[in-house]
Amino acid sequence: MVDEKIKQLGIKIPEAIKPVGAYVPAVRVGNLLFLSGILPFREGKILRKGKVGKEISIQEASEDAIQTVLNALAVVKDYIGSLDKVKRCVKITGYIASSEEFIEQPKVLNPASELIIRIFGESGRHCRVAVGVCSLPLDAPVEMDFIFEVE
């Protein structure tokens, strides 16, 4: 069971963050759950601000990506009641606010992808896109959206 695996890994899923705009955090279409863009909030605040490759290192941005995964799982759990109902992580799109010279966006997302795989096992293996962008909401360095297959 996924909920048990999360406990074994010592991971704490935070409370789901409520949207601050004219959108919903998740939409279910059949057995697919699409998440809106998720930011690296912790206790109501963005972990850090700036561009990767300038003010923020790959390591710091990777920590933000991991927090973003935890926030996404909180949305999933809030929406469907239990992470045990997740059959598969289908796709992750990661947007990395990058300096003009920065070209290692996939390295920012690798620890987040590895976390999903540790939690869901083979069902955590997903398609992924890593995109460098000039800016993100609230000057966050990372934003991610997700597609999950659910029961």
C-alpha positions as CSV (number, residue, x, y, z in Angstrom):
1,M,0.0,0.0,0.0
2,V,1.2,3.5,-0.9
3,D,0.2,5.2,2.3
4,E,2.2,2.6,4.2
5,K,5.2,3.0,2.0
6,I,5.2,6.7,2.6
7,K,5.3,6.1,6.3
8,Q,8.1,3.6,5.9
9,L,10.1,6.2,3.9
10,G,9.6,8.8,6.7
11,I,7.7,11.2,4.3
12,K,5.1,13.6,5.6
13,I,2.5,14.6,3.1
14,P,1.5,18.2,3.8
15,E,-2.0,19.7,3.8
16,A,-3.3,20.4,0.3
17,I,-2.8,24.0,-0.7
18,K,-5.9,25.8,-1.8
19,P,-5.9,27.6,-5.1
20,V,-5.5,31.4,-5.0
21,G,-6.9,32.1,-8.5
22,A,-9.7,31.2,-10.8
23,Y,-8.9,27.5,-11.2
24,V,-9.3,24.1,-9.5
25,P,-6.3,22.1,-8.2
26,A,-7.4,18.9,-10.0
27,V,-9.8,17.7,-12.6
28,R,-10.7,14.0,-13.1
29,V,-11.5,12.8,-16.6
30,G,-12.3,9.1,-16.5
31,N,-9.5,7.4,-14.7
32,L,-7.0,10.2,-15.2
33,L,-6.4,13.0,-12.6
34,F,-4.9,16.1,-14.1
35,L,-3.3,18.5,-11.6
36,S,-2.9,22.2,-12.0
37,G,0.6,23.7,-11.7
38,I,2.0,23.1,-8.3
39,L,4.6,25.4,-6.6
40,P,7.2,24.5,-3.9
41,F,5.2,25.9,-0.9
42,R,6.0,24.9,2.6
43,E,4.0,26.2,5.5
44,G,2.3,28.8,3.2
45,K,5.5,30.2,1.7
46,I,7.6,29.6,-1.4
47,L,10.8,27.8,-0.3
48,R,13.1,30.2,-2.2
49,K,12.8,32.7,-5.1
50,G,14.9,33.3,-8.2
51,K,16.4,31.6,-11.2
52,V,18.3,28.3,-11.4
53,G,21.8,28.9,-12.6
54,K,21.9,32.4,-11.1
55,E,20.6,32.8,-7.5
56,I,19.6,29.1,-7.1
57,S,21.8,26.0,-7.4
58,I,20.6,22.7,-9.0
59,Q,20.6,21.2,-5.5
60,E,18.4,23.9,-4.1
61,A,16.0,23.7,-7.1
62,S,15.9,19.9,-6.7
63,E,14.8,20.3,-3.1
64,D,12.1,22.6,-4.4
65,A,11.0,20.0,-6.9
66,I,10.8,17.4,-4.2
67,Q,8.6,19.7,-2.1
68,T,6.5,20.2,-5.2
69,V,6.0,16.5,-5.5
70,L,4.8,16.3,-1.9
71,N,2.4,19.2,-2.5
72,A,1.1,17.4,-5.6
73,L,0.5,14.2,-3.6
74,A,-1.4,16.3,-1.0
75,V,-3.7,17.5,-3.8
76,V,-4.2,13.9,-5.0
77,K,-4.9,12.6,-1.5
78,D,-7.3,15.5,-0.9
79,Y,-9.1,14.9,-4.1
80,I,-9.4,11.0,-4.1
81,G,-9.1,10.3,-0.4
82,S,-6.1,8.0,-0.4
83,L,-2.8,7.6,-2.3
84,D,-3.6,3.9,-2.4
85,K,-6.1,4.7,-5.2
86,V,-3.2,5.9,-7.4
87,K,-2.6,3.3,-10.1
88,R,0.2,5.1,-11.9
89,C,2.1,8.4,-12.3
90,V,1.6,8.9,-16.0
91,K,3.4,12.2,-16.7
92,I,5.2,15.1,-15.1
93,T,5.9,18.4,-16.7
94,G,8.5,20.5,-14.9
95,Y,9.0,24.2,-15.5
96,I,12.3,25.6,-14.3
97,A,12.9,29.3,-14.0
98,S,16.4,29.4,-15.5
99,S,19.2,31.9,-16.2
100,E,19.8,32.3,-20.0
101,E,22.9,30.0,-19.8
102,F,21.3,27.2,-17.7
103,I,20.7,24.0,-19.7
104,E,20.5,21.3,-17.1
105,Q,16.7,21.4,-16.3
106,P,16.4,17.6,-16.3
107,K,18.9,17.5,-13.4
108,V,16.6,19.6,-11.3
109,L,13.7,17.2,-11.8
110,N,15.6,13.9,-11.4
111,P,15.3,13.7,-7.5
112,A,11.6,14.4,-7.8
113,S,11.2,11.7,-10.4
114,E,13.2,9.3,-8.2
115,L,10.9,10.1,-5.2
116,I,7.8,9.2,-7.2
117,I,9.5,5.9,-8.2
118,R,10.4,5.2,-4.6
119,I,6.9,5.8,-3.5
120,F,5.0,4.0,-6.3
121,G,7.5,1.5,-7.5
122,E,7.2,0.5,-11.1
123,S,3.9,2.4,-11.3
124,G,5.9,5.6,-10.5
125,R,7.9,5.4,-13.8
126,H,6.5,8.3,-15.8
127,C,6.9,10.3,-18.9
128,R,8.5,13.7,-18.2
129,V,9.2,17.1,-19.8
130,A,11.7,19.5,-18.4
131,V,11.3,23.0,-19.7
132,G,13.4,26.1,-19.0
133,V,11.4,29.3,-18.7
134,C,12.2,33.0,-18.0
135,S,9.9,33.3,-15.0
136,L,7.3,31.6,-12.9
137,P,4.5,32.7,-10.5
138,L,5.7,34.3,-7.3
139,D,9.3,34.1,-8.6
140,A,9.4,30.4,-7.8
141,P,12.2,28.5,-9.3
142,V,10.1,25.4,-10.1
143,E,6.5,24.6,-11.1
144,M,5.2,21.2,-12.0
145,D,2.0,19.7,-13.3
146,F,1.1,16.0,-13.1
147,I,-1.2,13.4,-14.6
148,F,-2.0,10.3,-12.5
149,E,-4.1,7.3,-13.3
150,V,-6.5,6.6,-10.4
151,E,-9.0,4.0,-9.5
